[in-house]
Amino acid sequence: QVQLVESGGGLVQPGGSLRLSCAASGFKLEDFAIGWFRQAPGKEREGVARISRRDITYNTDSVKGRFTISRDNAKNTVYLQMNGLKPEDTAVYYCAAGRYALGLRIGSYDYWGQGTQVTVSS
């Protein structure tokens, strides 16, 4: 069974850090591009970071210099290290896998996790 499971979310103060994990089962993440997306209440889902099958990474402008995406093929897991968190980073964060995904186009990703809540508040 193909499955993606996110973990690592929680409540953190502004300026704090969290590391999200995206663990896959039923397929090898290294064969897919992986994207991290987020959706805040009342807003559309948006792409945050992406790592290609050749480990080329991309971050959107809003998180550049603060978020880092990486993968550990041995653990079949992709990570999103989030530093310098801001209240506007509050959202449900999703990981997604797409064998032929185009950038952070939501429709080009095949598999999605259930999401993990990140809340940045003092």
Residue pairs with C-beta under 8 A, 6 or more apart in sequence:
1 25
1 26
2 24
2 25
2 26
2 27
2 111
3 24
3 25
3 26
3 111
3 113
4 22
4 23
4 24
4 95
4 96
4 97
4 111
4 112
4 113
5 22
5 23
5 25
5 113
5 114
6 20
6 21
6 22
6 93
6 94
6 95
6 113
6 114
6 115
6 116
7 20
7 21
7 23
7 116
8 18
8 19
8 20
8 21
8 116
9 18
9 20
9 93
9 116
9 117
9 118
9 119
10 18
10 117
10 118
10 119
11 119
11 121
12 18
12 85
12 118
12 119
12 120
13 120
13 121
13 122
14 85
14 86
14 87
14 120
14 121
14 122
15 84
15 85
16 85
16 120
17 81
17 82
17 83
17 84
17 85
18 82
18 85
18 118
19 79
19 80
19 81
19 82
20 36
20 79
20 80
20 82
20 93
20 95
20 116
20 118
21 77
21 78
21 79
22 29
22 34
22 36
22 77
22 78
22 79
22 80
22 95
22 113
23 75
23 76
23 77
24 76
24 77
24 78
24 97
25 76
27 97
27 111
28 73
28 76
29 71
29 73
29 76
29 77
29 78
29 97
30 53
30 71
30 73
30 76
31 53
31 99
32 53
32 97
32 98
32 99
32 101
32 110
32 111
33 50
33 51
33 52
33 53
33 97
33 98
33 99
33 100
33 101
34 50
34 51
34 69
34 71
34 78
34 95
34 96
34 97
35 47
35 48
35 49
35 50
35 95
35 96
35 97
35 98
35 101
35 104
35 109
36 47
36 48
36 49
36 50
36 67
36 69
36 78
36 80
36 93
36 94
36 95
36 96
37 45
37 46
37 47
37 48
37 93
37 94
37 95
37 96
37 104
37 106
38 45
38 46
38 48
38 89
38 91
38 92
38 93
38 94
38 118
39 45
39 46
39 91
39 92
39 94
39 115
40 88
40 90
40 91
40 92
43 91
45 94
45 106
46 60
46 104
47 60
47 103
47 104
47 105
47 106
48 59
48 60
48 62
48 63
48 67
48 80
48 93
48 104
49 57
49 58
49 59
49 60
49 63
49 67
49 68
49 69
49 80
50 57
50 58
50 69
50 101
50 103
50 104
51 57
51 58
51 69
51 70
51 71
51 78
55 71
57 68
57 69
57 70
58 103
58 104
59 67
59 68
59 69
60 104
62 88
63 82
63 89
65 84
66 82
66 83
66 84
66 85
67 80
67 81
67 82
67 83
68 80
68 81
68 83
69 78
69 79
69 80
69 81
70 78
70 79
70 81
71 77
71 78
71 79
72 78
72 79
78 95
80 93
80 95
82 89
82 118
85 118
85 120
86 120
87 120
87 121
88 120
89 118
89 120
90 118
90 119
90 120
90 121
91 117
91 118
92 115
92 116
92 117
92 118
93 115
93 116
93 117
93 118
94 112
94 113
94 114
94 115
95 112
95 113
96 106
96 109
96 110
96 111
96 112
96 113
97 109
97 110
97 111
98 108
98 109
98 110
98 111
99 110
100 108
101 108
101 109
101 110
102 108
